């Protein structure tokens, strides 16, 4: 064994920590580290001769392992934080028993515990069973702070055990200590005062020896100090007790937060009292910073998700009724898109301040969970009270917010859940509130919804539908049906709209009404949309051999706009199928247009430049303004079927249709009417110069072979099939 290793082990032994039971002051720090870094395992590891002993541990059952498999044995050699992003990819550890077996270490980060003399005796380390490559410089700094707090507590322990009866040796140790050390007689007078005490308090040893130490104690603590001193003198307290944190007073009357360790011994029958005092101002600052990191949202100053969860767990563990109100800001994403993230931060801070002001004295807690989501926690389960508060909150937060002198308005949606009836633990109750919030979102802005069990059943059904949709695409259960597009002039077929159908193995043929809302929100929507586009274009290319003027209309998902490859896909499909660009018309819904962002506009301009037509689907049913028609390169307006149904009997519907036809002519766009089912509807539309119509009057959506037989030439085969399906003849 090397001399350096001998010295290191001697330094470790001086702390008297190896093979001692767990202690709360160390356990609290590993718990804090676990929450800060979101890791399942945190250890305070002391590296002995042939093993590592865990003085504090969270997430691990064993209290020691061999040094030969110890990551910490490597970490103590480093000057800074030692990080292993993925142990399976690291040649030093990929064959390690702790990597191949429990606890299946993938990620490790350790900061050495370094004594004041420079000896490396152990580490504070973080362990995860998942690889992590996102351990930032800020994370390293925070882990270093935690290791510093651990080392401070260990150093206090060393000083306590270094207490000796020999005064000369004690004074030699005290002279080099960075902590203030003083000895008191039984009546509280100072008998020893080291150099560090002079620096901390501003009194010299000559001034303090034989002086009453009570001048160092704040007035509010002096009565307690006198009682404790009497108990120490009479031997009613342990000879060496745990350290305690108390304020002390310096020469100028300034209060200093300090850790005090007190011990007693007897010399010549007289009681002596030793006190080690450490200024913890810096440590308190670090602890406060760590607390804020762990429990305070840095943007709004509200409690964060961790603080909410801790408070919620306390309330529910006590089986007390509670109301959880979860809200988000409608239109917040649009604020970020339009004005930038700094403007969004202004809105979040403004909304947080309004929530805090209104809930002051009413709510147990107002917290920010993440993004634009906030929670309010109320004692009790009085729904009438919660509803009244919800109305006040929505009115306040939806009032305009000031962004650099410009008013900005967001809405509020809120889900409310009552515990413990709607959930027996924080996660379950939050899940109930989330389901209620989703229902509120569907209802529109400035709505609040109380959770009902039916919402949970609907969510379960939705998740099942999501799984079925993934399987449907993978196994080729989707199919395209086609509905004819008819020119009013001559009533001839000029094309078809490709419509998605699902051949469900149990429920039969399903129209989009049964699944499209769920599909549109999943990542698979882009892949399904791409398949629809490719298949429809292949089929249209076949049919154009018989009808050269044939046009195919294809609906797009929003996910295709977000995918970043829509333009290239259209180019590729047109080249692959030989379909002329003017034979393809892409139908876009209002939500895409209302995004009104430069990237979407540029994409539509690029598609239009290819020669592809762009149809605005269901025009007239939403909020799209005339200015958007002017800005976006739309070539066709589709009048929604809801205006066509009563066009011959409802004057308002007829007026809307005439207005859309007028807009089309004014903007140079053609207009097609959906949902035409009667001759009277057709006659009225044609009389007002509608260009094309679509509806059951001419034909329902049918599979490609049936459409070909009825509307093309007969005998034309289907050109495309979903993945996993054979082509139909």
LINSUL-V79465 format. One record per backbone hydrogen bond with DSSP energy under -1.0 kcal/mol. NH is the residue of the N-H (numbers start at 1). CO is the residue of the C=O. E is the energy in kcal/mol with one decimal. If there is no record, write none. Layout:
BEGIN
[[NH:CO:E] [NH:CO:E]]
END
This chain:
BEGIN
[[6:2:-2.2] [7:3:-2.5] [8:4:-2.4] [9:5:-2.6] [10:6:-2.1] [11:7:-2.3] [12:8:-2.2] [13:9:-2.4] [14:10:-1.4] [15:12:-1.5] [16:13:-1.4] [20:17:-1.6] [27:23:-2.4] [28:24:-2.8] [30:26:-1.7] [31:27:-2.0] [32:28:-2.2] [33:29:-2.3] [34:30:-2.1] [35:31:-1.9] [36:32:-2.5] [37:33:-2.4] [38:34:-1.1] [39:34:-1.1] [41:127:-1.6] [42:58:-1.7] [43:125:-2.2] [44:56:-2.8] [45:123:-2.5] [46:53:-3.3] [47:121:-1.8] [48:51:-2.4] [52:65:-2.8] [53:46:-2.9] [54:63:-3.1] [55:44:-1.8] [56:44:-1.0] [58:42:-1.9] [65:52:-1.7] [67:50:-2.0] [70:67:-1.3] [74:71:-1.2] [75:71:-2.0] [76:72:-2.3] [77:74:-1.4] [78:75:-1.6] [82:110:-3.3] [84:108:-3.3] [87:106:-2.8] [89:86:-1.4] [90:87:-1.0] [93:90:-1.8] [94:90:-2.1] [96:93:-2.2] [99:96:-1.4] [100:96:-2.5] [101:97:-2.2] [104:101:-3.3] [105:98:-2.6] [106:128:-2.5] [107:128:-2.3] [108:84:-2.0] [109:126:-1.9] [110:82:-2.7] [111:124:-2.3] [113:122:-3.3] [115:119:-2.9] [118:115:-2.5] [121:113:-2.1] [123:45:-2.5] [124:111:-2.0] [125:43:-2.5] [126:109:-3.0] [127:41:-2.6] [128:107:-2.0] [132:85:-1.9] [136:134:-1.0] [140:136:-2.1] [141:137:-2.1] [142:138:-2.3] [143:139:-2.5] [144:140:-2.2] [145:141:-2.0] [146:142:-2.1] [147:143:-2.5] [148:144:-2.1] [149:145:-2.0] [150:146:-2.2] [151:147:-2.5] [152:148:-2.1] [153:149:-1.8] [154:150:-2.0] [155:151:-2.5] [156:152:-2.1] [157:153:-1.7] [158:154:-2.2] [159:155:-2.3] [160:156:-2.0] [161:157:-2.1] [162:158:-1.4] [163:160:-1.2] [170:166:-2.5] [171:167:-2.7] [172:168:-1.9] [173:169:-2.3] [174:170:-3.1] [175:171:-2.2] [180:277:-2.0] [182:275:-2.3] [183:192:-1.5] [184:273:-3.3] [185:189:-2.8] [188:185:-2.2] [190:211:-2.5] [191:183:-3.5] [192:183:-1.4] [194:181:-2.0] [198:194:-1.6] [199:195:-2.0] [200:196:-2.3] [201:197:-2.7] [202:198:-1.9] [208:204:-1.6] [209:205:-2.7] [210:190:-4.2] [211:208:-2.4] [213:188:-2.6] [215:212:-1.3] [216:213:-2.1] [217:214:-1.8] [221:218:-1.8] [222:219:-1.1] [225:221:-2.6] [226:222:-2.4] [227:223:-1.8] [228:224:-2.6] [229:225:-2.5] [230:226:-1.9] [231:227:-2.0] [232:228:-2.5] [233:229:-2.4] [234:230:-1.7] [235:232:-1.3] [236:231:-2.9] [241:262:-1.5] [244:260:-2.5] [246:258:-2.4] [248:256:-2.2] [249:216:-2.3] [250:254:-2.1] [251:201:-2.7] [253:250:-2.0] [256:248:-3.1] [258:246:-1.7] [259:278:-2.3] [260:244:-3.5] [261:276:-2.2] [263:274:-2.4] [264:239:-2.4] [265:272:-2.1] [267:270:-2.8] [270:267:-1.9] [272:265:-3.3] [273:184:-2.6] [274:263:-3.0] [275:182:-2.8] [276:261:-2.5] [277:180:-3.5] [278:259:-2.3] [280:257:-2.3] [284:280:-3.8] [285:281:-2.1] [286:282:-2.3] [287:283:-3.2] [288:284:-2.8] [289:285:-2.3] [290:286:-2.8] [291:287:-2.8] [292:288:-2.5] [293:289:-2.4] [294:290:-2.4] [295:291:-2.8] [296:292:-2.3] [297:302:-3.3] [301:297:-2.2] [304:295:-2.0] [308:304:-2.6] [309:305:-2.8] [310:306:-2.2] [311:307:-2.4] [312:308:-3.0] [313:309:-2.7] [314:310:-1.8] [315:311:-2.2] [316:312:-2.7] [317:313:-2.2] [318:314:-1.2] [319:316:-1.5] [320:315:-1.7] [322:419:-2.2] [323:378:-2.8] [324:417:-3.1] [325:376:-2.7] [326:415:-3.1] [327:374:-2.7] [328:413:-2.0] [330:411:-1.5] [332:329:-1.4] [335:331:-1.5] [336:332:-2.1] [337:333:-2.7] [338:334:-2.6] [339:335:-3.0] [340:336:-1.8] [344:340:-1.6] [345:341:-2.4] [346:342:-1.7] [347:343:-2.0] [348:344:-2.4] [349:345:-2.5] [350:346:-2.4] [351:347:-3.0] [352:348:-2.6] [353:349:-2.2] [354:350:-2.0] [355:351:-2.5] [356:352:-2.6] [357:353:-2.4] [358:354:-2.4] [359:355:-2.2] [362:359:-2.7] [363:359:-2.5] [364:377:-2.8] [365:377:-1.3] [367:375:-2.6] [368:303:-2.3] [369:373:-1.8] [373:370:-3.0] [374:327:-2.6] [375:367:-2.8] [376:325:-2.5] [377:365:-2.9] [378:323:-2.8] [380:321:-2.4] [386:382:-2.1] [387:383:-2.9] [388:384:-2.1] [389:385:-2.2] [390:386:-2.6] [391:387:-2.1] [392:388:-1.7] [393:389:-2.7] [394:390:-2.7] [395:391:-2.1] [396:392:-2.2] [397:393:-2.9] [398:394:-2.0] [401:408:-3.6] [403:406:-3.2] [406:403:-1.7] [408:401:-2.4] [411:330:-2.6] [413:328:-2.1] [414:447:-2.3] [415:326:-3.2] [416:449:-2.5] [417:324:-2.5] [419:322:-3.3] [422:418:-3.1] [429:425:-2.5] [430:426:-2.5] [431:427:-2.4] [432:428:-1.9] [433:429:-2.2] [434:430:-2.4] [435:431:-2.0] [436:432:-2.0] [437:433:-2.3] [438:434:-2.5] [439:435:-1.8] [440:436:-2.1] [441:437:-2.3] [442:438:-1.8] [443:439:-1.2] [449:414:-2.3] [451:416:-2.9] [455:452:-2.0] [457:453:-1.8] [458:454:-2.4] [459:455:-2.2] [460:456:-2.1] [461:457:-2.3] [462:458:-2.3] [463:459:-2.5] [464:460:-2.0] [465:461:-2.3] [466:462:-2.4] [467:463:-2.0] [468:464:-2.3] [469:465:-2.5] [470:466:-2.0] [471:467:-2.0] [472:468:-2.5] [473:469:-2.0] [474:470:-2.0] [475:471:-2.3] [477:472:-3.0] [479:501:-2.4] [481:499:-3.2] [482:702:-3.0] [483:497:-1.7] [485:495:-2.7] [486:693:-2.8] [487:492:-2.8] [488:691:-2.6] [494:485:-2.9] [495:485:-1.0] [496:551:-2.2] [497:483:-2.4] [498:553:-2.8] [499:481:-3.4] [501:479:-2.5] [502:510:-2.2] [503:477:-3.0] [504:502:-1.6] [504:508:-2.1] [508:504:-1.4] [510:502:-2.7] [514:511:-2.1] [515:512:-1.7] [516:512:-3.5] [519:515:-2.5] [520:516:-2.8] [522:519:-1.8] [525:522:-2.0] [526:523:-1.1] [528:524:-2.6] [529:525:-2.9] [530:526:-2.3] [531:527:-2.1] [532:528:-2.6] [533:529:-2.4] [534:530:-2.5] [535:531:-2.8] [536:532:-2.7] [537:533:-2.1] [538:534:-2.0] [539:535:-2.2] [540:536:-2.6] [541:537:-2.3] [542:538:-1.5] [543:539:-2.2] [544:540:-2.1] [545:542:-1.1] [546:543:-1.3] [547:543:-2.2] [550:547:-2.3] [551:494:-1.6] [552:583:-3.0] [553:496:-2.8] [554:585:-2.7] [556:587:-2.1] [562:558:-1.5] [563:559:-1.0] [569:565:-2.4] [570:566:-2.5] [571:567:-2.2] [572:568:-2.6] [573:569:-2.9] [574:570:-2.5] [575:571:-2.2] [576:572:-2.7] [577:573:-2.6] [578:574:-1.7] [583:580:-2.0] [584:581:-1.9] [585:552:-2.6] [586:613:-2.7] [587:554:-3.1] [588:615:-2.8] [592:589:-1.0] [593:589:-1.3] [594:590:-3.1] [596:593:-1.4] [601:597:-2.2] [602:598:-2.6] [603:599:-2.3] [604:600:-2.4] [605:601:-2.4] [606:602:-2.5] [607:603:-2.4] [608:604:-2.5] [609:605:-2.1] [610:606:-1.1] [611:608:-1.3] [612:607:-1.5] [613:584:-2.5] [615:586:-2.5] [616:636:-2.9] [617:588:-2.6] [619:638:-2.4] [621:618:-1.5] [629:625:-1.0] [630:626:-1.5] [631:627:-1.9] [632:628:-2.9] [634:632:-2.0] [635:614:-2.9] [636:614:-1.7] [637:670:-2.3] [638:616:-2.5] [639:672:-2.7] [640:619:-1.1] [643:640:-1.7] [645:641:-2.0] [647:644:-1.7] [649:646:-1.5] [650:646:-3.1] [654:650:-2.3] [655:651:-2.1] [656:652:-2.3] [657:653:-2.4] [658:654:-2.4] [659:655:-2.2] [660:656:-2.4] [661:657:-2.5] [662:658:-2.2] [663:659:-2.5] [664:660:-2.7] [665:661:-2.2] [666:662:-2.6] [667:663:-2.6] [669:664:-3.4] [670:635:-1.9] [672:637:-2.7] [673:692:-1.9] [674:639:-2.1] [676:694:-2.3] [682:678:-2.0] [683:679:-3.1] [684:680:-2.1] [685:681:-2.2] [686:682:-2.7] [687:683:-2.1] [688:684:-1.2] [689:686:-1.8] [690:685:-2.2] [692:671:-1.8] [693:486:-2.7] [694:673:-1.8] [697:676:-2.3] [698:695:-1.7] [699:695:-1.5] [702:482:-2.0] [707:703:-2.5] [708:704:-2.8] [709:705:-2.1] [710:706:-2.1] [711:707:-3.2] [712:708:-1.6] [714:708:-1.4] [718:728:-1.0] [725:722:-2.1]]
END
